[in-house]
Amino acid sequence: MVRMIEDPDTLEEIRDGLILDLNPPPLVGEDGNPTIPDRGDVVFPAHAIWCICEMMLRSDMLLETQNLVAIVINDIMTCVKERKETALGVFWLVNAHEMVNLVTGHYQSIMPAQGARTAAKKTAAAPAPSRAETNVVRKLYADMQDLETRLLGWVVEREQRTVAGLSVAGVLETQDLPGLRSSRGGGAGGGLFGVAAAALGWGGGAATATGTAGADTTAVVAETGLQRLKRHLGGLDGVLRAYHACEEHRAEVLVEMVRVVGVTAFNGIMTKRAFADFRRGCQVQYNVTQLEEWCVKHRVKDAVPYLQRVMQAAKVLTLNKMTPADADAMLELASFLNPNQVRRLLAGYQPNDPDSPMRSEFSAALNYRALATQATDAVLVSLEPRGSAGSVPPHPVPAAVMDAATVLAPGVRGLPRVHALLQHAAAATAAAAGAGADPPKVDPEVAAEKAELEKEVAELGDIPEAEYLDEIYDIIDSVVSRTDDPTLAALTLRTWILGIFFGFLYALVNTLFTFRTNQI
């Protein structure tokens, strides 16, 4: 079995069959309906790879295990970056999270200091892990956790660009309130973005109506930007759920996407003067409310605060703009905005707006209050990821070890060498877990090396403790004497110079500190 692991063909089979040429389970069935794959069909690559790594650790192939994990991590990142598919990135993100859990469970099983959590799994005859094996397992944990962080960051970064492109049309250009349509900055269908979306074939907006006579008539209704945005976010949530991503990863990705929507929409309403009117403010408030309801429905309430900045910017467009008192009230209500952001937002507002005119007294008062903080206020918001974006959630519970039927999924059965290794590991695990079963077979090469090492140790024999201590004392005596030499000079020139210098220095410092109110 060791020779099979060391065979280069086995490594190529692992790389090609389990990573590079592997396609994630489809999310759409043959009948065209969405399907949710079983969790075993999603995470079987993680269990298969870790099962081989665990066999190598038990065979004292520590360096080879580190090399295999390094190759696996490099191949996963290469595959994800070359194919550029969000679903594939989510698939490997789930597997990376599973591998971290598997490494955690292995580490807890080999460390006797874990106490009661592993006492039931360990036996008196189980060998204690070496320090080298413990260090290797820790290194594997760090590498797997780094892979998980990189994959999470890749998924977030890839989706950021798509969501940012849908945000302006979804939040600012969509006008779903019939009585408050604005003629500035695009129509109800999303303006130029809606035309481009239709040209690219972004469907989903067709509605079917049934006539009174029973005949079906189809009326094509253009999908609004807000519907397109919510559909994309819902699709991303569906991929995360279908591939059984952990709740922390799902919430992290969706919260970051909603933050991108809030930041992009806010920067858009600040820079495009066509959106600065009373009716547009009402439309944007309605759109943001729809997004907030979507967040609550999909259990990502932590994302709602990231929409408050654009919500308050839209509310500013609908407030009274008549007197200096209105300026003070506006700045107080818009707590997420600084005075210069409010001034920049209203710079494109038409003073003679028929719904909410703006007088010169109000503008003068607002400009006066904005000048005080003009040098420090930032107008636009950065789209850089949050500090916690791409962070890895904790792994308090190790993943449950799958049985042989689950690990030996159809994708692995087509790999003869990997299949043989997993069958051997499954048989050894079943034999060790059985009551009164014989211990698993040991490889002859490993047994011969162990017997030779035990023979060399036996030939050396036990060293008495007294002789061992005497040997240590002899080594120390050869370096330094146990007694003092009375003939050595004590009051040397170095003693006087250093003593006088540091005596004066310490006296000076002590005198300076006495002048403090609270003396030291």
Disulfide bonds with the S-S distance in Angstrom:
none
